[in-house]
Amino acid sequence: MKNYILPVAVGLAAGGLYYLVFPHNNIFFVITATTVPALITGFLARSSQKVNQDAVKNFVPVQLSSVFIFNTLHNVSALLHTDVQRANRVVELLAELIRAINDMERHEFNLFAREVKCADIFLKIEKSRLSGRFDFKLDIEKNSLEVPVPRFLLLPLVEHAITSGVEKFEPPVSIIIAAKCEQNFLIVEISDLSNIMSENEPNFKPFVQAFKKRLAKYDLHADFFLESLAPAGTRRILRLPLRHDVKSAWRQS
């Protein structure tokens, strides 16, 4: 918390001084525009501290990476100068995503519907930041939504599609999330497709190994692999056995 005090205090002071000099400007806009960059500074300072050892030990993935938070706050800061309504919408989406993640953290397993909801919000936030660079589509069969899955299963795959797909390829890029139940498996596919090949082929091996290691703790028959798409892109394929012995603590309202 102490990492935020000085940056926020400086931001508030700068905003107040600016308002005294230019009183015709909206005070909320001025204070917010000067404080949000200060929050970014405080967040980066906090992120540089030691990683929680218990989280690493239990192999609970980082639900929201520091890079994502930084990019989102930076996007909000920029939008405050050009489109306040759009900036407010991004903040609302971020708050909704954090609430959804906090709810999911209470249970080891959640319905796949909640995973899809988080992925949808995440992509809307990223689409605001990467305006015009990508579009996305959800192709989810209804029967897959009620499947209990390990928490935070989908979000790392979607973020990987952004960082290793959208940000690497020339726009426009299409992201498609598909899911279906077939032969006692939940099959999830996250694809990013571009018309232009990247100059540097990314190294996916560490990501695949880490994700497979996590899946093995859930079920030894679970599998995860990648397929290359032409002319450019990657399809991430997850095969998760349906576990009839698992009851989710959450149901759709």
Residue pairs with C-beta under 8 A, 6 or more apart in sequence:
3 42
3 43
3 45
3 46
4 39
4 42
4 43
4 46
5 42
6 42
7 38
7 39
7 41
7 42
7 45
8 35
8 38
8 39
8 42
10 38
11 31
11 34
11 35
11 36
11 37
11 38
11 39
12 31
12 34
12 35
14 34
15 30
15 31
15 32
15 33
15 34
15 35
16 31
18 25
18 30
18 34
19 25
19 27
19 30
19 31
22 30
29 80
29 84
32 80
33 77
33 80
33 81
36 73
36 76
36 77
36 80
37 77
39 73
40 70
40 73
40 74
40 77
43 66
43 69
43 70
43 73
44 66
44 70
47 66
55 62
59 213
59 214
59 217
60 152
61 152
61 155
61 156
61 214
63 101
63 105
63 152
63 155
64 97
64 98
64 101
65 159
67 163
68 122
68 126
68 159
71 129
72 90
72 94
72 125
72 129
75 90
75 128
75 129
76 87
76 90
76 91
79 86
79 87
79 90
79 128
80 87
86 128
89 128
90 125
90 128
93 121
93 124
93 125
93 128
94 125
96 121
97 118
97 121
97 122
97 125
100 114
100 117
100 118
100 121
101 118
101 152
103 114
103 250
104 110
104 114
104 118
104 151
104 152
105 151
106 249
107 151
107 248
107 249
107 250
108 150
108 151
109 148
109 149
109 150
109 151
109 246
109 247
109 248
109 249
110 148
110 149
110 151
110 248
110 249
110 250
111 145
111 146
111 147
111 148
111 149
111 248
111 250
111 251
111 252
112 144
112 145
112 146
112 147
112 148
112 149
112 153
112 154
112 179
112 186
113 145
113 146
113 252
114 250
115 149
115 152
115 153
115 154
115 155
116 138
116 140
116 145
116 154
116 177
116 179
118 154
118 155
119 138
119 154
119 155
119 158
119 177
120 138
122 155
122 158
122 159
123 136
123 158
123 162
123 175
126 134
126 162
126 166
127 134
127 135
127 136
130 162
130 166
130 167
132 171
132 172
133 166
133 171
133 172
133 173
134 162
134 166
134 171
134 172
134 173
134 174
134 175
134 192
135 172
135 173
135 174
135 175
136 174
136 175
136 176
136 177
137 174
137 175
137 176
137 177
138 177
139 176
139 177
139 178
139 179
140 177
140 178
140 179
141 179
141 180
141 181
143 180
143 181
144 179
144 180
144 181
144 186
145 252
146 252
147 181
147 186
147 240
147 242
148 243
148 246
148 247
148 248
149 186
149 240
150 214
150 218
153 188
153 238
153 240
154 177
154 188
154 190
156 211
157 188
157 190
157 211
157 236
157 238
158 175
158 177
158 190
160 190
160 207
160 236
161 175
161 190
161 191
161 192
161 234
161 236
162 175
164 192
164 202
164 204
164 207
164 234
165 173
165 175
165 192
165 194
165 233
165 234
166 173
166 175
166 192
168 198
168 200
168 202
169 192
169 194
169 196
169 197
169 198
169 232
169 233
170 194
170 195
170 196
171 194
172 194
172 195
173 192
173 193
173 194
173 233
174 191
174 192
174 193
174 194
175 190
175 191
175 192
175 193
176 189
176 190
176 191
176 193
177 188
177 189
177 190
178 188
178 189
178 190
178 191
179 186
179 187
179 188
179 189
180 186
180 187
181 187
181 242
184 241
184 242
185 239
185 240
185 241
185 242
186 238
186 239
186 240
186 241
186 242
187 237
187 238
187 239
187 240
188 237
188 238
188 240
189 235
189 236
189 237
189 238
190 235
190 236
190 238
191 229
191 233
191 234
191 235
191 236
192 229
192 233
192 234
193 229
193 232
193 233
194 231
194 232
194 233
195 231
195 232
196 231
196 232
197 231
197 232
198 232
204 226
204 234
208 224
208 225
208 226
211 224
212 223
212 224
215 222
215 223
215 224
215 238
215 240
216 222
218 240
219 240
219 241
219 243
221 241
222 238
222 239
222 240
222 241
223 238
223 239
224 236
224 237
224 238
224 239
225 237
226 234
226 235
226 236
226 237
227 234
227 235
227 237
228 234
228 235
229 235
